[in-house]
């Protein structure tokens, strides 16, 4: 029913008594979370719908690029997005204007173009808008200042997609054939990331530790019992180097003589300023979240995405809390600077704000300055003020972003460092400590390392004579370079100009999914499979899988975005020499068995890395079919003790039929228990726990197998609780309906979606 009030709003009359229809607008964003946030910012004549990420892609089973027609891409609507496209098209036809508002980057620009291509309406009423933060001011400004789709940005993203498609589709089959494994893949960027990890592992394996010693002295002042330590640093004004125990002992013998005096020879006092760091960009946020919070790269981006798109803050409704989280620019808007100044002066005082605003510029030829650094959208929403509405993980990351930004706009800290040098014969010992004179930005964001924290030393006068209590020699060995963590790998990828902020997380996830690397605590270690793949790629595709080529291609994509290069020519110039390399590799690359260090416990032959038809990797005896021994593939198989691995391990369980001992055996599909009584031969599957709690009763969800052999997941309290799923639960809840999310293993890769069929939520790169 239309009330008179609402009717008067929707219709007015001009002087000729003709009804004037109210215009209707359609705004299309990427995610439903973002649509929910901006709905209240626009009027009733705006309808906001979501594309749920990409709606078109290359066909799944073919290259999808017309090589004979200037490399024109062939796109098709993603099958599960057909209903979404139908819904968008239906609403587009009745809209007077259509605003495309995916994320403000190349990926978002491409999504906007794909959506425009399938709507089936006059292109003149389609406009592109973008906003770096989801605030009312930013959204309204975007709507008031629309533009056309930037085709140069679309071509840049499309070129990246085509290049990656060609590299993957042409190199991967070579690996399948030569390494006898059809689960392998290669990629223009992912293979370079694998190369970095493998090269670091080679450095570690080739490292020869060197011995060195350090000597410290326990000293006291005259007529004092307070003991303090000083480190030996110089011999005859040169840096001291002690190579072995004999050299250390000689020094101790010299300094232990009764006539040796330990004298304060030099006192120094220096005041320095510690400047705040710039606000976060994608890579620095990922690194800091890893170092401070222990979050992986993908987890950090998943949490940041939710903070950007908006969270329910009670009576305030859904609010976007941070600016766009995929950026490599440290620039911030004038409005943000002014808001920061007002907050800092009011909260902390004028001496905490500099004479003029801090301005940061990020050096580097690959920097894109399209949008701002990562910062809070509303500075007055302090982490503590909204803590009750955030999960613990969201709160921690939001606090990190808020604090880093506020610190970036504050005055430097003033630190005083006091140093003391103590002479004994020709040797010099040193001790130092620092104290904060003015904390400045450290009041909100203390970025000092543990060894930088404040300390104190006794008060000395020059020429003070000190008492030696003890000399302490310590043996050390040089350490190999550390393995990359996700954070340090992101850092080196950024330094080398490889990839973009939006690609770091998918790259690391891809090489882990393919079992090329494994994560040991926080370190990334290449598997035997990863080493073998890298060795073959580096040998036969050295001109493609190298740092310079990948970095230069990033620059080329930037030039396409700036309309400085033509995308088809870029691909053409790449394709011809690339295919020559591929054809040469097909001829010269030998077939390789991936040989492990493990010897078959039954026949003594080498164990090979095999892949089952379902993609499960395991170790199989090279003597197959005569010897059918199989072992699980894991890091423990590649240690020096691998020869002790047994194909049969005793279990504490007894056979339920004859009470004989059970042994654990391994097949290509997992472990199982088998009775040692040859007459009994009873077998039973080992219960595989998922670690996920049942949402109905709190029991644990375990893996089971149906009467037809199909794997499913059910509560271990069955039959009391009959909760069950056909797909592996991830342990996380659906953001739309709170049901469990599940992981599906498809030919196209892993997919995460809601277990509730009515919900139909699917996790994409955009909302993950």
Secondary structure as GFF3:
##gff-version 3
##sequence-region A 1 768
A	DSSP	alpha_helix	4	10	.	.	.	ID=ss1
A	DSSP	beta_strand	11	13	.	.	.	ID=ss2
A	DSSP	beta_strand	19	21	.	.	.	ID=ss3
A	DSSP	beta_strand	25	29	.	.	.	ID=ss4
A	DSSP	alpha_helix	32	39	.	.	.	ID=ss5
A	DSSP	beta_strand	46	50	.	.	.	ID=ss6
A	DSSP	beta_strand	56	58	.	.	.	ID=ss7
A	DSSP	beta_strand	65	66	.	.	.	ID=ss8
A	DSSP	beta_strand	72	73	.	.	.	ID=ss9
A	DSSP	beta_strand	75	77	.	.	.	ID=ss10
A	DSSP	three_ten_helix	79	81	.	.	.	ID=ss11
A	DSSP	alpha_helix	82	93	.	.	.	ID=ss12
A	DSSP	beta_strand	97	100	.	.	.	ID=ss13
A	DSSP	alpha_helix	106	118	.	.	.	ID=ss14
A	DSSP	three_ten_helix	123	125	.	.	.	ID=ss15
A	DSSP	beta_strand	126	128	.	.	.	ID=ss16
A	DSSP	alpha_helix	136	144	.	.	.	ID=ss17
A	DSSP	alpha_helix	151	178	.	.	.	ID=ss18
A	DSSP	alpha_helix	190	206	.	.	.	ID=ss19
A	DSSP	beta_strand	211	221	.	.	.	ID=ss20
A	DSSP	beta_strand	228	235	.	.	.	ID=ss21
A	DSSP	beta_strand	238	239	.	.	.	ID=ss22
A	DSSP	alpha_helix	245	255	.	.	.	ID=ss23
A	DSSP	beta_strand	262	274	.	.	.	ID=ss24
A	DSSP	alpha_helix	282	288	.	.	.	ID=ss25
A	DSSP	pi_helix	289	293	.	.	.	ID=ss26
A	DSSP	alpha_helix	297	309	.	.	.	ID=ss27
A	DSSP	beta_strand	311	312	.	.	.	ID=ss28
A	DSSP	three_ten_helix	314	316	.	.	.	ID=ss29
A	DSSP	beta_strand	318	319	.	.	.	ID=ss30
A	DSSP	alpha_helix	334	347	.	.	.	ID=ss31
A	DSSP	three_ten_helix	350	352	.	.	.	ID=ss32
A	DSSP	three_ten_helix	384	389	.	.	.	ID=ss33
A	DSSP	alpha_helix	392	408	.	.	.	ID=ss34
A	DSSP	beta_strand	413	424	.	.	.	ID=ss35
A	DSSP	beta_strand	427	438	.	.	.	ID=ss36
A	DSSP	three_ten_helix	440	443	.	.	.	ID=ss37
A	DSSP	three_ten_helix	450	452	.	.	.	ID=ss38
A	DSSP	beta_strand	465	477	.	.	.	ID=ss39
A	DSSP	alpha_helix	486	495	.	.	.	ID=ss40
A	DSSP	alpha_helix	504	513	.	.	.	ID=ss41
A	DSSP	beta_strand	517	520	.	.	.	ID=ss42
A	DSSP	beta_strand	523	526	.	.	.	ID=ss43
A	DSSP	alpha_helix	528	540	.	.	.	ID=ss44
A	DSSP	alpha_helix	547	561	.	.	.	ID=ss45
A	DSSP	alpha_helix	567	588	.	.	.	ID=ss46
A	DSSP	beta_strand	595	599	.	.	.	ID=ss47
A	DSSP	beta_strand	606	611	.	.	.	ID=ss48
A	DSSP	beta_strand	617	621	.	.	.	ID=ss49
A	DSSP	beta_strand	630	632	.	.	.	ID=ss50
A	DSSP	three_ten_helix	635	638	.	.	.	ID=ss51
A	DSSP	three_ten_helix	642	644	.	.	.	ID=ss52
A	DSSP	beta_strand	649	654	.	.	.	ID=ss53
A	DSSP	beta_strand	661	667	.	.	.	ID=ss54
A	DSSP	beta_strand	670	675	.	.	.	ID=ss55
A	DSSP	beta_strand	683	685	.	.	.	ID=ss56
A	DSSP	beta_strand	688	693	.	.	.	ID=ss57
A	DSSP	beta_strand	700	705	.	.	.	ID=ss58
A	DSSP	beta_strand	711	715	.	.	.	ID=ss59
A	DSSP	beta_strand	724	725	.	.	.	ID=ss60
A	DSSP	beta_strand	728	733	.	.	.	ID=ss61
A	DSSP	beta_strand	740	746	.	.	.	ID=ss62
A	DSSP	beta_strand	749	754	.	.	.	ID=ss63
A	DSSP	beta_strand	762	763	.	.	.	ID=ss64
###
